[in-house]
Amino acid sequence: MATLHAGGRSIGYIARETGRDRSTICREPKGNGRHGRHGACAAQGRADGRRRRCRPKRRLSGPALA
């Protein structure tokens, strides 16, 4: 994404190439960027950190739920 954006490609073009919605592409630099800039490696590191902090989902069990 960062390479396409640096190459002057539009948000619509990036969305079509990556198979994502335009709104997702618009939000990416806001959520994972720093100081108005988007770095792919840093953004991936932050996303991985958030994923690790997520708790695993508990499975529901019991005779009433079976």
C-alpha positions in Angstrom: 0.0 0.0 0.0 2.7 2.4 0.9 4.6 1.8 -2.4 1.4 2.3 -4.4 0.6 5.5 -2.5 4.2 6.8 -2.9 3.9 6.1 -6.6 1.0 8.6 -6.9 -1.8 6.0 -7.2 -5.3 6.9 -6.0 -7.1 5.4 -3.1 -9.6 3.7 -5.5 -6.8 2.1 -7.5 -5.1 0.8 -4.3 -8.4 -0.6 -3.1 -9.0 -2.4 -6.3 -5.4 -3.8 -6.5 -5.5 -5.1 -2.9 -9.1 -6.3 -2.9 -10.1 -4.0 0.0 -12.8 -1.4 0.3 -11.9 2.2 -0.2 -12.8 3.1 3.4 -10.4 0.5 4.7 -7.6 2.1 2.6 -8.5 5.5 3.9 -8.5 4.4 7.5 -5.2 2.6 7.4 -2.8 5.6 7.6 -5.0 7.1 10.3 -4.9 4.0 12.5 -1.4 2.7 11.9 0.4 5.8 10.8 2.4 8.2 12.9 2.5 12.0 12.5 0.6 11.8 9.3 3.0 9.3 7.7 2.4 5.6 7.0 5.3 3.1 7.3 4.4 -0.4 6.3 6.9 -2.2 8.7 6.0 -0.1 11.7 2.3 -0.4 11.0 2.6 -4.2 10.7 4.5 -4.3 14.0 1.7 -2.3 15.8 -1.0 -4.6 14.2 0.9 -7.7 15.4 1.2 -6.2 18.9 -2.5 -5.6 19.1 -3.3 -9.1 17.9 -1.0 -10.6 20.6 -2.8 -8.6 23.3 -6.2 -10.0 22.3 -7.5 -12.6 24.6 -8.4 -16.0 23.1 -12.1 -16.6 22.9 -13.6 -18.9 25.4 -15.7 -21.8 24.1 -19.2 -22.1 25.5 -19.8 -25.5 27.0 -22.4 -27.3 29.1 -25.4 -29.5 28.5 -27.8 -26.6 28.1 -25.8 -25.2 25.2 -25.2 -28.5 23.4 
